[in-house]
């Protein structure tokens, strides 16, 4: 891998310059060579919006992506802490199991889709379908989120410091959404509920994790009315 | 007034448009205000592989001896990009069926049979169980819209990945698992509350069109270091274009599931009225691959109503590289049988069929979770009615029989490799089948829609 430059002065850090190395080289290193190598940090230079950067990591490591990422950055992440110093395309941290992914810029569609665990922090806005089908992941968005977010979201928490678009939480299961700003509209079976002490503590903890300075009392809680849980004629044939 | 005139016969003129089946449907709809949900596949008569016959060896073709001469069944899938293609001993595989719709014991039985047969089995909408991973030498892991139980550990432990866009029984319709089948284990695997009706989404959460799918497949390959074949499964509708898009998206293998394909639960209106027959879909899929010069580079698996060795042979002759079987496998294990076997004896199950409103031979009540023979159930007592050892033996016998039929027909057609069966070996018995399969009507060189009488 002649195109890969290793920082010999600091063996704990490995640099990949994607202007020369391929995403496949990077991911191969993260999957196969990282464990036991002593490397604790990987810097990804010139990511150039490439897809599947740092996807499928299964080991504790800090990954710094120094620019914009494409689709599925840190997809299916386990254990790693990935920071993107830029924007990302669709499906950042999709199906994440554990670890943390922080996007310092904006995220496109389906951020954190189907995530089972870990924390996804987006400092800017997130586009459509943020948190779709989430299954336990915590997502904290510093800005606003687009339409159809948390569609069929099953478990986990989505904290939105800005506004939410149309059809928020449509067909929601057991995931809970907290929104600080305006909600354009709620989706089928989603409803606003009073904030309890448990909710306030949860929001405080999640905001603390993300480093956002808002007061938990400013947030509204959205959860499932659970009226679509059983197939019946009175559900307006929603099934 | 007398009830009837003794000399005048009762009028019993049945309406073709409003026959007893339609009357039952209208009365049921009027009474309940709900559509019917059921299991298995289309029950209506459709043009099928039964409408084709082989032209075997004669003076113009030289047959091989039926029992002794070698006839290879080895099947390789995923040669396009995967570092580790799937190598199977036979071209007959087990279709994806979920843990949830089926019990863990059934999934284990499928895995054991597949391993002994040298073929693959497939997970379903509900994730991978350890029982099936342990028992299956070659396991295909489905990536479905719901992503229930989907995780990178199972992905890495799989031998191939199947991105499911649709299913023949319900293209465009997503999946259902009614609450009575959602026991604690099923609920935990799907991250949902126990006992609720589970709706699997009809479209993927993190991609929409074929260009996105290309990137999604690339991600799955990156996560698994480009080792595993990636299949793309489509329900048969606009198959010609869907297959082209699947190839464009980077699939190693395309799976086409025709409308005779089964399901654990969906609306009857989907099962009987959405999608096209397997026969038509297979021909369209082969044409798409040929037009892209991808025959042999991207492998084609066809499923949906493949029941017999003859069906397998005809599918291969039309251009499939392999077939997948779901419903036939359930029936080999006892689905729709009148008894179940346990404690060294057969036990009559007809009363249990009656309790769910049906009878052996007519049952499509997989959705109820009360399978009288312990197959499509999550009930702790009912599932014990299926003995995994016996079920695996029956599955093995069934697949072995089909393989023997396949090779016998192939030899009769002069082929020493079942993959050498070709369209020229087939003719059609009906005009409909001839048109759909683009094969000549038997005794003529007429292919409807193609021309020349």
Interface residues (C-beta under 8 A of the other chain):
Chain A: X23 X24 X27 X28 X31 X32 X51 X52 X55 X56 X58 X70 X71 X72 X75 X76 X78 X90 X91 X94 X95 X97 X109 X110 X113 X114 X116 X129 X132 X133 X135 X136 X151 X152 X154 X155 X171 X173 X174 X228 X229 X230 X231 X232 X233 X237 X239
Chain B: X32 X33 X34 X35 X37 X146 X147 X150 X151 X152 X153 X155 X156 X176 X178 X179 X190 X191 X192 X193 X196 X197 X199 X201 X205 X206 X207 X212 X215 X216 X218 X219 X222 X223 X224 X225 X226
